């Protein structure tokens, strides 16, 4: 079954997961939208449920791992679910094993990025009764502005139309960045659902949103270009300015996954004349994706430890890229 992420049927499938559905394939150009959908499923399963994190390179080397994890039983009898991110065509054998298994097991969510219509992974999930494929497209125009207003309202922030348009422009409609900027404004104004506040141009200017996210995109391309010295400079600048290393890692990881898919013919190539050339290829690119995915998990365990780990892994990725220069 295939659905759009903004479809009521898709939301219902995630908020009330059926016992016979083993796999939710979340894909499309709006990866932040896919992450938001995955969060809906996690919330439906329960805040106390155990989440097992895997990634594509791990499943490529061990296809049986996915079905084994899905069939595993929690030591404490708690609910479990498996999240696979990033994922691409390399997980096809693992998905085939999962869907062919006799036991239903724990639900699996895969975030696969922008798959082509000819993708074997997408074709398998679209035609299997135990899988649901949900595509997310980046919101545009009035839809994006309305999304911004809705996100803000949920945090107790009244967002005027002109500010909504400005935020959409600043973040290029990227859902994760949009949510991050709105959350920063809500915290700055002490807005809550119980005590709403009106967002202002002055608050947005004070937070310096306009330069911040653009700087993250630029820094991500510096990392992937293999310029180690410039990467260390970007990290130091972020730390001094109070920027987000977690945000930089997430954007770098997303771009690395997009690059991998482009190199494998699964997505269009990206990049512009003003961006440094990306040097990562083949096994080094897979290693970089794996390292960043692991670093992102570690950062969730402890903010203090996570910042140090993120900085080191971003430098390690730059060194991997430097080998291809």
N, C-alpha and C positions, 0 to 999 in steps of 0.2 A: 504494500500500500504506500502511496506517495501523497504527501500533503504539503501545503504551504505553512510556514511558521506563523503567519498572521491569521490563519484559518481557525475558526472556533473548534472544529473537529480535532485539529492538532493539539490545541491547548487542553481539550478534554482528555485526549489520549495520554497526555503527560501528567495531568493533575489527578487522574483516576486510572492509573496503570492497570491494564488487564493481565491476569495471571498467565495467559497463553502467549503474550508478547515477550520474546526473549531479547530482542535487539531494537534499539532506537538509533537510527543513523541520522545524525544532524549534520547537514552540509549546506553549502551555498557560499556566496561571496561575503555575507555578513557573519563572520565567525563569532563576533560578540553576541549577535542575536542567537546563534546556536548555543553559546555558553549560557545565555539567559534561559533558554528552553531547558537545558540540562539541569539548571538550578531548580526549575519548576518540578522536575521529576524527583530530584533529591528531596525537596520540601515535602512532596506527596508521600515519599517512602518514610520520611520521619527524620527529625533533627538528630535523634540518637542512633540512626542506622550507620553501620560501618561502610565506608567507601573505600574500594580498592582502586588504586590508580595504576594504569598501564599506558604504554605508548606503542606506536607503530613499529619502530625498530625492534622492540622487545618481542612483539608477536611475530614478526617476520622470522626471527631466529628460533622462536619456540611457539609454533602455531597452536599446540595443544594447551598452552598456558591459559588461554581464554576460557575454554570449556571447563578446564579443571577448576579455575577460580569461580566460575558461575555455579559449579556443582558443590563447592566447598561449603562446610557448615561452620557457622560462627561458634567459637568456644563458649560464648555466653548466651547463645540462642538468640542474638540480636538480628534484626533485618540487615541485609547486605545489598550493595549494588556496585557495579563495576563501571568505571569511567575510563575511556580510552581516548587520549589526546596527546599529540596529534595522530591522525590516522589517514591512510591513503590506500592505494591499490595493494600495498604490501601486506595488508591484513586479510586479504581475501581468503587464503587457506584457513586462517584462524576462525573467520566468520562461517565458512562452510562447515567446519568441525562443530562449531557452536550450534548451528541450526540443524545439524544432523544428529545431535546428541539425543538420547532417549529421555533423560531427565530435563525438566523445564529449567530449574536452577534460578539464580538471581538475575535480575534485569541488567542488561548491558547498554550503556550509552556511548556512542562513538561520535566524536566531533572531527569531521573529515575535510573541512575546507571546501573549496570550490571545485567539485567534481564535474567532469564532462558528462554529457548525456550518454556517451558510449561507454562510460565506466562500467566494468564488470561488477565491481562492488555495489554500485547503485542498482544495476540491473537485477542482481541477486536479491537485494533487500526489497526492491520494489515489487518483485513477483512472489515473495515468500510470505505465507500466512502468519509466520511467527515474527515478522519484522515490519517496522514502520520507518519509512524514509521521509524526513521533514526538511524542506529547503527554506533557508532564510535569505532574504534580499535586503540590502541596506535601504532604510527608509529614505525617500526623496521628497523635496518640495513640501507641500502642505502636510503630507503624512509624517515627515520627519519633524516638522514644527509641532504637530499635534502630539507626537511621541514625547518630545521634550516637555511639553506642558503637562502631560500625564505623569511622566517620571517625577517632575517637580512637585506636582500636587500630592503624590504619595508620600513625599518627605515633608509636607507642610509648607511648600514654597509656591507662592503665586507668581507665575512667570508670564510677563506680558509678551505679546506677539513679537515685538521688535527684538526683545532679548532672546526669545526662542530662535528667531531667524539668525541672530548673531552667533549663538552657540552652535547651531547646526553648521554654519559656515566655518567656524573656527575648528570644529572637529571633523569636517568633511562628512558629517552624518554617520560617523563610526560610532555604533551604539555604546560600546564600552567606554570610549573617551567622553561621549556625551553624558553618560551616567556619572562618570567621575567628576566632570566639571559641575554638574548640577548638585552633586553631593557636597562638593567643596563650598558652593555658595550657600547651601542650606546650613552647613556647620558654621560658616562665617557669620551668618545672620541669626544663629540659634533658632532656626525654624524647626518646628515639630508638627505632626498632624494635629496635636492638641492645641498648639499655639502657632498658627500659621504666620508667615512673614512674606512681605512683598519683595521680590528680587529687584535690584536696581542696577543701572549701568555702573554706578560708582563701586558697587560690591564686586562686579565682574572685573573692572579695571584694577581694583586693589589686589585681587588674587593673581593678576598677571596671566590669565588663562591664554591670552592670544599668542604669546611667544612660547609658552611651556610645551604644549602638545606638538607644535611644529618642530621644536627642538628635539623632542623624543624621536620623531620620525627621522630627522636628520642624523641623530646619534645612532639609531639602529642601522642605517645604511653605512655609517663609518665602521661599525663593528663588523658587518658582513663583508666590507671591502678588504679587511685584513690589515688595516693600519693600526697596529698595536699602540703606538705612542698617542695617536689621536683618540683612540678608544679610552685610554687611561685619562686623557685630558677631559673627555666628555663625562666620564664617571666622576671625576673630581669636581667638575663644574656643577653637576647635578647635586652632589652632596653639599656643596657650599651654598647653593641656592635653595636647598630644601626640596629638590625635585624627587621624583619617584624612580628608584632603580627597578622596582617591581614592574612599573609601567614600561620602562625601557626594555626589560627582558621580555615582557609579554608581546610588545610590538616587534621586537627582533625575532622572537620565536614565530610569530604569525607570518612575518616576511620570509623567514627561512623555509617554512612549510610551503608558502606560495611559490618560492623559488624552486623547491624540490618538485612540486607538481608541474611547474612550467618546463623544467628540464626533462620530465618524463612524459611530456605531451598531454598532461591532464588539465592544464589551465593555460591561460594567456600569459605571456611574459610581461613583466612590469619593470619600471625604472624610467628615469628621465635623463635628459642631457646634463642636468645640473647635479645629479647624484653620482657619487663615486661608484666605479664598477664593482660588482659583486664577484668575489673570487672563489667562493665555495662550490665544490662539485662532488658528485658521487658519494663515496664512503665518508669523506670528510664532512659533507653536508649532513649525512645521516647521523654522524657522531655529534655534530653541533646541535641538531634538533634533540637528540637524546639527552645531551648534557643540560640543555636549557630546560627541558621538561622536568628533569630530576631536580634542578636548582629551584624551579618554581614550586615544586612540592615541598622541598626543604624549607623554603622561605615561609610557608604557611605554618610551620611548626613553631618557629620563634622569630619574631621581627628582628631582634638584635643579631642573632646568628644568621638569619636570612639575608640581611643587608650585606654582610661580609661575603657570604657564599655567592650572592648574585653578582657582586663586583668581580670576584675572582673568575666566575664562570663566563662572564661577558668578555673578560680579557682572554680566557682560554679559547673561546670561540673565535676571537679576532686572530689569535695565533694559528688556529686551524685554517682560517681563511688566508692567512699570510703565506701558507705553503703553496697556494695555487696562484700566487701573483707572478 
